[in-house]
């Protein structure tokens, strides 16, 4: 088995002007998710129930995260707005979009697209570094590629708990702490 293949494409140079190590940050965060799920015990933590429907790819992911491929596009707000309109029917930019690959495309897990302007504005408003916010949104997006979601409250709590644990391993503070402080 090979290590996960994380490809980072930088379409908007604003990312590297603001964060020269942007590609490395995104790659490290994506690898952290896959390594977390592949660790002994399958990444299972007491108190985290991955049997819910949101983790539909959990069995496949935990059985073989090595060799998986993820592509991350660091782009601008307009590109993400266009993708959001074309694929989600929503006219507006957002911080991160996840596009899971169909099962037949394995080992390609899917693609992420992150909008520089939205991400930079959010990081500033939340008192976070751009690197920490990029790490969080990459972890969040890769979990979406694996089938996790946050539509229902229980699913959101479980997904956020996994994000916190993975980000802690990366040295990134709790991304949801600012919400509790507000």
Secondary structure as UniProt FT lines:
FT   STRAND          5..10
FT   HELIX           14..18
FT   TURN            20..21
FT   HELIX           22..38
FT   TURN            40..43
FT   TURN            46..47
FT   TURN            50..51
FT   HELIX           53..55
FT   TURN            56..57
FT   HELIX           58..63
FT   TURN            66..67
FT   STRAND          69..75
FT   HELIX           77..88
FT   STRAND          96..100
FT   HELIX           103..105
FT   TURN            106..107
FT   STRAND          108..115
FT   HELIX           116..125
FT   TURN            126..127
FT   HELIX           130..145
FT   TURN            146..147
FT   HELIX           153..169
FT   TURN            170..171
FT   TURN            175..176
FT   HELIX           177..181
//
